[in-house]
Amino acid sequence: MNIHTYEKVWIVASMVLIVGFIATITYGAVGPGIAMIDDDGGDINPDKINDDERFAEPGVEHVGGNEYEVTVVAQAWSYTPSEIEIPANSEVTFYVTSRDVTHSFSVVGTNVNTMVVPGQVSEMTAKFDEPDEYGILCNEYCGEFHHTMEGKLNVVPEDEFDLTELSVEADDEIDAGNETTITANVENGMQEDLETTVSLEIGNQTQEEDVTVPGDGSEEVEFTVDSADLGEGDNDWTVTVDDYEESGTLSVVTSEGNESADGGDGDA
Ligand code: CUA
C-alpha cells in the first residue's frame, strides 16, 4: 500500500501529540509531588478533638533526629496554635484537623497546602532547610471572618530551638522565722537529654543547681528559702533556666501582720 508522504507526516505528528499529552498529565500528577487529600491521617470525631491523644494539646513534638510532628486544630477563624516554631534543617509532618467547618492550611511560599475537613486528619510532610518566617493562611471560604484566619510558622536557627518548659510552684507568703520551698519543674520535649542550670534569685541571694533533664521527661528542683535571709514584706523572686524565667513575690509576714487581715470595716 502506498501512503502519501504528507499523510505519513500527519500520522507521526498526531502520535507525538498524543504521547506528549499523556506525558504532561502523568508528570503533572506525579512529578511535582503534589498529593490529593486522603485518609492517611485517619478519622477523628470533630466533637471530641479535646479527648484525642494527638490533638488534646496541639503543637510541636520532637520525634527524634531532625524529625518533628506538628498538630494543628483549625476552627472559625483561627488556628491552634496560631504561631508555630520549628528549627531549621528539619523534616516536619503536619497533622491538621477542623473543629467545625471546612478550612484549609496553607504555608505561604511552600507546597504545604491542604484542605482541612472536619472528621478527617490531613497529613503532609515538608522540609525546612533555612531559618525563615512563613505566613499560614486559610484558602477555603469558611464564613464571615475567613479573611482574618491566619497563623505564623517561624523556622529558627537550630541552636536557638528547644522544647523546654518551665513552671514554678511557690507560696505567696510565709511567717517570719519559717522556711518555704520554691519548686521549679523543667520539662524537656526533645528526645535528647538536656543539661542545664536552674537558678533562683530572691532578695539578694542566688541559688543554683545543675540538672540533667531526660529526653521527653521532666525534672524537679527544690530551693529552700529561709525567711531569716529575707527582708520583711514583699520579696521578688525569679527562677531562670536557659532563656526561660518565671517570677513572683514572696511576702514575709509577722503574726500581727496576719491578724490585721480580718480587720473589716464596720460600715452598715
Ligand atoms: Cu477558615 Cu477560611
py3Dmol code that shows the C-alpha trace and the ligand (Angstrom):
import py3Dmol

protein = """\
ATOM      1  CA  MET A   1       0.000   0.000   0.000  1.00  0.00           C
ATOM      2  CA  ASN A   2       1.283   3.365  -0.879  1.00  0.00           C
ATOM      3  CA  ILE A   3       0.845   6.099   1.744  1.00  0.00           C
ATOM      4  CA  HIS A   4       1.253   9.650   0.659  1.00  0.00           C
ATOM      5  CA  THR A   5       4.208  11.462   2.281  1.00  0.00           C
ATOM      6  CA  TYR A   6       2.016  14.235   3.788  1.00  0.00           C
ATOM      7  CA  GLU A   7      -0.257  11.577   5.259  1.00  0.00           C
ATOM      8  CA  LYS A   8       2.773   9.926   6.937  1.00  0.00           C
ATOM      9  CA  VAL A   9       3.924  13.246   8.388  1.00  0.00           C
ATOM     10  CA  TRP A  10       0.471  13.933   9.874  1.00  0.00           C
ATOM     11  CA  ILE A  11       0.203  10.410  11.346  1.00  0.00           C
ATOM     12  CA  VAL A  12       3.594  10.767  13.068  1.00  0.00           C
ATOM     13  CA  ALA A  13       2.784  14.310  14.251  1.00  0.00           C
ATOM     14  CA  SER A  14      -0.513  13.259  15.824  1.00  0.00           C
ATOM     15  CA  MET A  15       1.186  10.282  17.536  1.00  0.00           C
ATOM     16  CA  VAL A  16       3.787  12.629  19.010  1.00  0.00           C
ATOM     17  CA  LEU A  17       0.992  14.929  20.234  1.00  0.00           C
ATOM     18  CA  ILE A  18      -0.898  12.071  21.939  1.00  0.00           C
ATOM     19  CA  VAL A  19       2.251  10.770  23.644  1.00  0.00           C
ATOM     20  CA  GLY A  20       3.090  14.353  24.648  1.00  0.00           C
ATOM     21  CA  PHE A  21      -0.344  14.900  26.216  1.00  0.00           C
ATOM     22  CA  ILE A  22      -0.135  11.682  28.209  1.00  0.00           C
ATOM     23  CA  ALA A  23       3.394  12.540  29.390  1.00  0.00           C
ATOM     24  CA  THR A  24       2.309  16.012  30.551  1.00  0.00           C
ATOM     25  CA  ILE A  25      -0.649  14.643  32.501  1.00  0.00           C
ATOM     26  CA  THR A  26       1.493  11.920  34.087  1.00  0.00           C
ATOM     27  CA  TYR A  27       4.146  14.436  35.102  1.00  0.00           C
ATOM     28  CA  GLY A  28       1.507  16.807  36.493  1.00  0.00           C
ATOM     29  CA  ALA A  29       0.054  14.030  38.643  1.00  0.00           C
ATOM     30  CA  VAL A  30       3.316  12.552  39.951  1.00  0.00           C
ATOM     31  CA  GLY A  31       6.268  14.829  39.192  1.00  0.00           C
ATOM     32  CA  PRO A  32       5.946  17.907  41.427  1.00  0.00           C
ATOM     33  CA  GLY A  33       4.999  15.804  44.479  1.00  0.00           C
ATOM     34  CA  ILE A  34       1.511  17.201  44.826  1.00  0.00           C
ATOM     35  CA  ALA A  35      -0.777  14.801  46.629  1.00  0.00           C
ATOM     36  CA  MET A  36      -4.518  14.785  46.952  1.00  0.00           C
ATOM     37  CA  ILE A  37      -6.001  14.851  50.430  1.00  0.00           C
ATOM     38  CA  ASP A  38      -6.657  11.309  51.555  1.00  0.00           C
ATOM     39  CA  ASP A  39      -7.386   9.423  54.746  1.00  0.00           C
ATOM     40  CA  ASP A  40      -3.711   8.736  55.601  1.00  0.00           C
ATOM     41  CA  GLY A  41      -4.006  10.831  58.721  1.00  0.00           C
ATOM     42  CA  GLY A  42      -7.081   8.897  59.846  1.00  0.00           C
ATOM     43  CA  ASP A  43     -10.532   9.861  61.045  1.00  0.00           C
ATOM     44  CA  ILE A  44     -11.440  11.882  64.106  1.00  0.00           C
ATOM     45  CA  ASN A  45     -14.678  12.864  65.806  1.00  0.00           C
ATOM     46  CA  PRO A  46     -14.762  16.670  65.459  1.00  0.00           C
ATOM     47  CA  ASP A  47     -16.815  16.976  68.676  1.00  0.00           C
ATOM     48  CA  LYS A  48     -14.197  15.070  70.678  1.00  0.00           C
ATOM     49  CA  ILE A  49     -10.989  16.690  69.485  1.00  0.00           C
ATOM     50  CA  ASN A  50     -10.041  17.583  73.070  1.00  0.00           C
ATOM     51  CA  ASP A  51     -10.193  13.890  74.008  1.00  0.00           C
ATOM     52  CA  ASP A  52      -7.920  12.859  71.149  1.00  0.00           C
ATOM     53  CA  GLU A  53      -4.394  11.961  72.168  1.00  0.00           C
ATOM     54  CA  ARG A  54      -2.823  13.816  69.247  1.00  0.00           C
ATOM     55  CA  PHE A  55      -4.929  16.975  69.363  1.00  0.00           C
ATOM     56  CA  ALA A  56      -5.652  17.496  73.076  1.00  0.00           C
ATOM     57  CA  GLU A  57      -2.520  19.635  73.277  1.00  0.00           C
ATOM     58  CA  PRO A  58      -1.751  20.669  69.717  1.00  0.00           C
ATOM     59  CA  GLY A  59       1.748  21.915  68.973  1.00  0.00           C
ATOM     60  CA  VAL A  60       5.267  20.817  68.151  1.00  0.00           C
ATOM     61  CA  GLU A  61       6.655  17.447  69.153  1.00  0.00           C
ATOM     62  CA  HIS A  62      10.152  16.096  68.604  1.00  0.00           C
ATOM     63  CA  VAL A  63      10.132  12.623  67.100  1.00  0.00           C
ATOM     64  CA  GLY A  64      13.916  12.112  67.009  1.00  0.00           C
ATOM     65  CA  GLY A  65      16.887  13.349  64.978  1.00  0.00           C
ATOM     66  CA  ASN A  66      15.690  16.227  62.838  1.00  0.00           C
ATOM     67  CA  GLU A  67      12.107  14.970  62.632  1.00  0.00           C
ATOM     68  CA  TYR A  68       9.199  16.810  64.179  1.00  0.00           C
ATOM     69  CA  GLU A  69       5.436  16.433  64.282  1.00  0.00           C
ATOM     70  CA  VAL A  70       3.160  19.434  64.401  1.00  0.00           C
ATOM     71  CA  THR A  71      -0.527  19.079  65.266  1.00  0.00           C
ATOM     72  CA  VAL A  72      -2.858  21.952  64.481  1.00  0.00           C
ATOM     73  CA  VAL A  73      -6.578  22.425  65.110  1.00  0.00           C
ATOM     74  CA  ALA A  74      -8.419  24.755  62.750  1.00  0.00           C
ATOM     75  CA  GLN A  75     -11.624  26.462  63.792  1.00  0.00           C
ATOM     76  CA  ALA A  76     -13.565  29.535  62.687  1.00  0.00           C
ATOM     77  CA  TRP A  77     -11.463  31.736  62.464  1.00  0.00           C
ATOM     78  CA  SER A  78      -8.120  30.739  63.887  1.00  0.00           C
ATOM     79  CA  TYR A  79      -5.531  28.007  64.214  1.00  0.00           C
ATOM     80  CA  THR A  80      -4.416  26.441  67.483  1.00  0.00           C
ATOM     81  CA  PRO A  81      -1.554  27.057  67.944  1.00  0.00           C
ATOM     82  CA  SER A  82      -1.551  30.238  65.911  1.00  0.00           C
ATOM     83  CA  GLU A  83       2.214  30.528  65.998  1.00  0.00           C
ATOM     84  CA  ILE A  84       4.453  27.528  65.337  1.00  0.00           C
ATOM     85  CA  GLU A  85       8.199  27.441  65.899  1.00  0.00           C
ATOM     86  CA  ILE A  86      10.432  24.778  64.391  1.00  0.00           C
ATOM     87  CA  PRO A  87      14.202  24.558  63.863  1.00  0.00           C
ATOM     88  CA  ALA A  88      15.958  24.929  60.517  1.00  0.00           C
ATOM     89  CA  ASN A  89      17.180  21.753  58.839  1.00  0.00           C
ATOM     90  CA  SER A  90      14.137  19.816  59.986  1.00  0.00           C
ATOM     91  CA  GLU A  91      11.594  17.476  58.467  1.00  0.00           C
ATOM     92  CA  VAL A  92       8.142  18.325  59.718  1.00  0.00           C
ATOM     93  CA  THR A  93       4.945  16.304  59.414  1.00  0.00           C
ATOM     94  CA  PHE A  94       1.813  18.372  59.885  1.00  0.00           C
ATOM     95  CA  TYR A  95      -1.419  16.826  61.166  1.00  0.00           C
ATOM     96  CA  VAL A  96      -4.314  19.230  60.810  1.00  0.00           C
ATOM     97  CA  THR A  97      -7.992  18.807  61.586  1.00  0.00           C
ATOM     98  CA  SER A  98     -11.029  21.057  61.905  1.00  0.00           C
ATOM     99  CA  ARG A  99     -13.366  21.566  64.835  1.00  0.00           C
ATOM    100  CA  ASP A 100     -16.255  22.987  62.781  1.00  0.00           C
ATOM    101  CA  VAL A 101     -16.383  23.642  59.032  1.00  0.00           C
ATOM    102  CA  THR A 102     -14.027  23.024  56.127  1.00  0.00           C
ATOM    103  CA  HIS A 103     -10.927  25.218  56.254  1.00  0.00           C
ATOM    104  CA  SER A 104      -7.540  24.977  54.653  1.00  0.00           C
ATOM    105  CA  PHE A 105      -3.986  25.049  55.951  1.00  0.00           C
ATOM    106  CA  SER A 106      -1.556  26.671  53.623  1.00  0.00           C
ATOM    107  CA  VAL A 107       2.030  27.637  54.445  1.00  0.00           C
ATOM    108  CA  VAL A 108       2.580  30.506  52.029  1.00  0.00           C
ATOM    109  CA  GLY A 109       5.581  30.048  49.750  1.00  0.00           C
ATOM    110  CA  THR A 110       5.863  26.276  50.312  1.00  0.00           C
ATOM    111  CA  ASN A 111       3.935  23.387  48.818  1.00  0.00           C
ATOM    112  CA  VAL A 112       2.228  22.727  52.146  1.00  0.00           C
ATOM    113  CA  ASN A 113      -1.370  23.433  51.193  1.00  0.00           C
ATOM    114  CA  THR A 114      -4.246  21.213  52.182  1.00  0.00           C
ATOM    115  CA  MET A 115      -7.959  21.274  52.774  1.00  0.00           C
ATOM    116  CA  VAL A 116      -8.912  20.688  56.398  1.00  0.00           C
ATOM    117  CA  VAL A 117     -12.143  18.763  56.648  1.00  0.00           C
ATOM    118  CA  PRO A 118     -13.974  18.107  59.929  1.00  0.00           C
ATOM    119  CA  GLY A 119     -13.768  14.404  60.711  1.00  0.00           C
ATOM    120  CA  GLN A 120     -10.542  13.941  58.766  1.00  0.00           C
ATOM    121  CA  VAL A 121      -6.901  14.438  59.671  1.00  0.00           C
ATOM    122  CA  SER A 122      -4.856  15.980  56.868  1.00  0.00           C
ATOM    123  CA  GLU A 123      -1.251  14.846  56.909  1.00  0.00           C
ATOM    124  CA  MET A 124       1.693  16.211  54.992  1.00  0.00           C
ATOM    125  CA  THR A 125       5.463  16.336  55.360  1.00  0.00           C
ATOM    126  CA  ALA A 126       7.817  19.119  54.340  1.00  0.00           C
ATOM    127  CA  LYS A 127      11.470  20.008  54.817  1.00  0.00           C
ATOM    128  CA  PHE A 128      12.615  23.371  56.124  1.00  0.00           C
ATOM    129  CA  ASP A 129      16.317  23.966  55.467  1.00  0.00           C
ATOM    130  CA  GLU A 130      16.846  27.632  56.273  1.00  0.00           C
ATOM    131  CA  PRO A 131      15.604  29.965  59.021  1.00  0.00           C
ATOM    132  CA  ASP A 132      12.641  31.913  57.682  1.00  0.00           C
ATOM    133  CA  GLU A 133       9.199  33.242  58.542  1.00  0.00           C
ATOM    134  CA  TYR A 134       6.125  31.975  56.767  1.00  0.00           C
ATOM    135  CA  GLY A 135       2.522  33.041  56.914  1.00  0.00           C
ATOM    136  CA  ILE A 136      -0.213  30.435  57.322  1.00  0.00           C
ATOM    137  CA  LEU A 137      -3.498  31.102  55.545  1.00  0.00           C
ATOM    138  CA  CYS A 138      -6.933  29.619  55.149  1.00  0.00           C
ATOM    139  CA  ASN A 139      -7.748  29.294  51.453  1.00  0.00           C
ATOM    140  CA  GLU A 140     -11.201  27.819  51.893  1.00  0.00           C
ATOM    141  CA  TYR A 141     -14.079  30.241  52.386  1.00  0.00           C
ATOM    142  CA  CYS A 142     -15.294  29.481  55.918  1.00  0.00           C
ATOM    143  CA  GLY A 143     -17.558  32.351  56.927  1.00  0.00           C
ATOM    144  CA  GLU A 144     -17.641  35.987  57.853  1.00  0.00           C
ATOM    145  CA  PHE A 145     -14.074  36.322  59.118  1.00  0.00           C
ATOM    146  CA  HIS A 146     -12.414  33.873  56.723  1.00  0.00           C
ATOM    147  CA  HIS A 147     -10.041  36.625  55.628  1.00  0.00           C
ATOM    148  CA  THR A 148      -8.709  37.040  59.175  1.00  0.00           C
ATOM    149  CA  MET A 149      -7.864  33.358  59.605  1.00  0.00           C
ATOM    150  CA  GLU A 150      -4.107  33.216  59.689  1.00  0.00           C
ATOM    151  CA  GLY A 151      -1.093  31.940  61.554  1.00  0.00           C
ATOM    152  CA  LYS A 152       2.679  32.026  61.554  1.00  0.00           C
ATOM    153  CA  LEU A 153       5.406  29.469  61.046  1.00  0.00           C
ATOM    154  CA  ASN A 154       8.819  30.542  62.310  1.00  0.00           C
ATOM    155  CA  VAL A 155      11.822  28.495  61.282  1.00  0.00           C
ATOM    156  CA  VAL A 156      14.554  29.467  63.744  1.00  0.00           C
ATOM    157  CA  PRO A 157      18.274  28.609  63.679  1.00  0.00           C
ATOM    158  CA  GLU A 158      18.872  25.115  65.036  1.00  0.00           C
ATOM    159  CA  ASP A 159      20.879  26.271  68.049  1.00  0.00           C
ATOM    160  CA  GLU A 160      18.102  28.652  69.121  1.00  0.00           C
ATOM    161  CA  PHE A 161      15.493  25.928  69.218  1.00  0.00           C
ATOM    162  CA  ASP A 162      14.424  23.822  72.176  1.00  0.00           C
ATOM    163  CA  LEU A 163      11.240  22.401  73.645  1.00  0.00           C
ATOM    164  CA  THR A 164      11.895  23.396  77.233  1.00  0.00           C
ATOM    165  CA  GLU A 165       9.089  24.426  79.563  1.00  0.00           C
ATOM    166  CA  LEU A 166       9.481  25.912  82.997  1.00  0.00           C
ATOM    167  CA  SER A 167       6.821  26.037  85.674  1.00  0.00           C
ATOM    168  CA  VAL A 168       7.270  27.144  89.252  1.00  0.00           C
ATOM    169  CA  GLU A 169       5.316  26.440  92.414  1.00  0.00           C
ATOM    170  CA  ALA A 170       5.769  28.777  95.328  1.00  0.00           C
ATOM    171  CA  ASP A 171       3.874  30.059  98.346  1.00  0.00           C
ATOM    172  CA  ASP A 172       2.692  33.664  98.350  1.00  0.00           C
ATOM    173  CA  GLU A 173       3.669  34.259 101.941  1.00  0.00           C
ATOM    174  CA  ILE A 174       5.465  32.749 104.906  1.00  0.00           C
ATOM    175  CA  ASP A 175       5.553  33.622 108.558  1.00  0.00           C
ATOM    176  CA  ALA A 176       8.733  35.240 109.736  1.00  0.00           C
ATOM    177  CA  GLY A 177      11.017  32.583 111.193  1.00  0.00           C
ATOM    178  CA  ASN A 178       9.806  29.844 108.831  1.00  0.00           C
ATOM    179  CA  GLU A 179      11.245  28.211 105.750  1.00  0.00           C
ATOM    180  CA  THR A 180       9.495  27.580 102.470  1.00  0.00           C
ATOM    181  CA  THR A 181      10.237  25.707  99.274  1.00  0.00           C
ATOM    182  CA  ILE A 182      10.157  27.097  95.763  1.00  0.00           C
ATOM    183  CA  THR A 183       9.828  24.220  93.310  1.00  0.00           C
ATOM    184  CA  ALA A 184      10.876  24.563  89.673  1.00  0.00           C
ATOM    185  CA  ASN A 185       9.716  21.947  87.198  1.00  0.00           C
ATOM    186  CA  VAL A 186      11.687  21.769  83.943  1.00  0.00           C
ATOM    187  CA  GLU A 187      10.149  19.851  81.057  1.00  0.00           C
ATOM    188  CA  ASN A 188      12.283  18.712  78.142  1.00  0.00           C
ATOM    189  CA  GLY A 189      10.302  17.992  74.976  1.00  0.00           C
ATOM    190  CA  MET A 190      13.367  16.969  72.941  1.00  0.00           C
ATOM    191  CA  GLN A 191      14.288  13.304  72.723  1.00  0.00           C
ATOM    192  CA  GLU A 192      17.870  14.003  73.857  1.00  0.00           C
ATOM    193  CA  ASP A 193      18.893  14.778  77.455  1.00  0.00           C
ATOM    194  CA  LEU A 194      19.128  18.421  78.444  1.00  0.00           C
ATOM    195  CA  GLU A 195      21.984  19.531  80.678  1.00  0.00           C
ATOM    196  CA  THR A 196      21.357  22.912  82.172  1.00  0.00           C
ATOM    197  CA  THR A 197      21.345  25.028  85.306  1.00  0.00           C
ATOM    198  CA  VAL A 198      18.287  26.187  87.205  1.00  0.00           C
ATOM    199  CA  SER A 199      18.743  29.301  89.288  1.00  0.00           C
ATOM    200  CA  LEU A 200      16.662  31.159  91.825  1.00  0.00           C
ATOM    201  CA  GLU A 201      17.164  34.783  92.682  1.00  0.00           C
ATOM    202  CA  ILE A 202      15.381  36.077  95.767  1.00  0.00           C
ATOM    203  CA  GLY A 203      16.182  39.072  97.920  1.00  0.00           C
ATOM    204  CA  ASN A 204      19.918  39.497  97.471  1.00  0.00           C
ATOM    205  CA  GLN A 205      20.734  35.819  97.207  1.00  0.00           C
ATOM    206  CA  THR A 206      21.104  33.408  94.321  1.00  0.00           C
ATOM    207  CA  GLN A 207      20.816  29.643  94.423  1.00  0.00           C
ATOM    208  CA  GLU A 208      21.856  27.427  91.548  1.00  0.00           C
ATOM    209  CA  GLU A 209      21.507  23.781  90.735  1.00  0.00           C
ATOM    210  CA  ASP A 210      22.793  21.805  87.750  1.00  0.00           C
ATOM    211  CA  VAL A 211      20.296  19.337  86.342  1.00  0.00           C
ATOM    212  CA  THR A 212      20.100  16.748  83.610  1.00  0.00           C
ATOM    213  CA  VAL A 213      16.559  16.577  82.295  1.00  0.00           C
ATOM    214  CA  PRO A 214      15.989  13.270  80.481  1.00  0.00           C
ATOM    215  CA  GLY A 215      14.713  13.319  76.898  1.00  0.00           C
ATOM    216  CA  ASP A 216      10.926  13.608  76.725  1.00  0.00           C
ATOM    217  CA  GLY A 217      10.870  13.927  80.521  1.00  0.00           C
ATOM    218  CA  SER A 218      10.963  16.417  83.334  1.00  0.00           C
ATOM    219  CA  GLU A 219      12.951  17.202  86.437  1.00  0.00           C
ATOM    220  CA  GLU A 220      12.042  18.980  89.653  1.00  0.00           C
ATOM    221  CA  VAL A 221      14.394  21.272  91.509  1.00  0.00           C
ATOM    222  CA  GLU A 222      13.562  22.379  95.049  1.00  0.00           C
ATOM    223  CA  PHE A 223      15.030  25.538  96.529  1.00  0.00           C
ATOM    224  CA  THR A 224      14.718  26.048 100.253  1.00  0.00           C
ATOM    225  CA  VAL A 225      14.192  29.657 101.247  1.00  0.00           C
ATOM    226  CA  ASP A 226      14.670  30.797 104.840  1.00  0.00           C
ATOM    227  CA  SER A 227      12.682  33.864 105.874  1.00  0.00           C
ATOM    228  CA  ALA A 228      15.591  34.852 108.091  1.00  0.00           C
ATOM    229  CA  ASP A 229      17.600  35.661 104.925  1.00  0.00           C
ATOM    230  CA  LEU A 230      14.852  37.895 103.565  1.00  0.00           C
ATOM    231  CA  GLY A 231      13.502  41.268 104.475  1.00  0.00           C
ATOM    232  CA  GLU A 232      10.057  41.584 105.994  1.00  0.00           C
ATOM    233  CA  GLY A 233       7.361  42.321 103.444  1.00  0.00           C
ATOM    234  CA  ASP A 234       7.455  41.547  99.727  1.00  0.00           C
ATOM    235  CA  ASN A 235      10.446  39.768  98.218  1.00  0.00           C
ATOM    236  CA  ASP A 236      10.511  39.362  94.441  1.00  0.00           C
ATOM    237  CA  TRP A 237      11.901  36.110  93.121  1.00  0.00           C
ATOM    238  CA  THR A 238      12.898  34.906  89.666  1.00  0.00           C
ATOM    239  CA  VAL A 239      13.571  31.340  88.569  1.00  0.00           C
ATOM    240  CA  THR A 240      15.657  31.043  85.393  1.00  0.00           C
ATOM    241  CA  VAL A 241      16.560  28.143  83.129  1.00  0.00           C
ATOM    242  CA  ASP A 242      18.252  28.922  79.805  1.00  0.00           C
ATOM    243  CA  ASP A 243      16.112  31.624  78.153  1.00  0.00           C
ATOM    244  CA  TYR A 244      13.076  30.952  80.293  1.00  0.00           C
ATOM    245  CA  GLU A 245      12.150  32.654  83.503  1.00  0.00           C
ATOM    246  CA  GLU A 246       9.248  32.891  85.867  1.00  0.00           C
ATOM    247  CA  SER A 247       8.879  35.320  88.691  1.00  0.00           C
ATOM    248  CA  GLY A 248       6.662  36.083  91.651  1.00  0.00           C
ATOM    249  CA  THR A 249       6.580  37.589  95.080  1.00  0.00           C
ATOM    250  CA  LEU A 250       7.014  36.017  98.471  1.00  0.00           C
ATOM    251  CA  SER A 251       5.807  38.025 101.458  1.00  0.00           C
ATOM    252  CA  VAL A 252       7.355  37.518 104.842  1.00  0.00           C
ATOM    253  CA  VAL A 253       4.707  38.330 107.424  1.00  0.00           C
ATOM    254  CA  THR A 254       4.828  38.605 111.193  1.00  0.00           C
ATOM    255  CA  SER A 255       1.921  37.076 113.104  1.00  0.00           C
ATOM    256  CA  GLU A 256       0.421  40.530 113.847  1.00  0.00           C
ATOM    257  CA  GLY A 257       0.527  41.206 110.130  1.00  0.00           C
ATOM    258  CA  ASN A 258      -1.635  38.103 109.656  1.00  0.00           C
ATOM    259  CA  GLU A 259      -4.269  39.169 112.144  1.00  0.00           C
ATOM    260  CA  SER A 260      -4.726  42.602 110.647  1.00  0.00           C
ATOM    261  CA  ALA A 261      -6.067  40.892 107.548  1.00  0.00           C
ATOM    262  CA  ASP A 262      -9.510  40.321 109.138  1.00  0.00           C
ATOM    263  CA  GLY A 263      -9.948  43.927 110.293  1.00  0.00           C
ATOM    264  CA  GLY A 264     -13.011  44.550 108.142  1.00  0.00           C
ATOM    265  CA  ASP A 265     -14.680  47.949 108.296  1.00  0.00           C
ATOM    266  CA  GLY A 266     -17.989  48.021 110.107  1.00  0.00           C
ATOM    267  CA  ASP A 267     -19.949  50.201 107.701  1.00  0.00           C
ATOM    268  CA  ALA A 268     -23.568  49.057 107.574  1.00  0.00           C
TER     269      ALA A 268
END
"""
ligand_1 = """\
2
CUA
Cu -11.001 29.062 57.652
Cu -11.321 30.308 55.674
"""
view = py3Dmol.view(width=600, height=400)
view.addModel(protein, "pdb")
view.setStyle({"model": 0}, {"cartoon": {"style": "trace"}})
view.addModel(ligand_1, "xyz")
view.setStyle({"model": 1}, {"stick": {}})
view.zoomTo()
view.show()
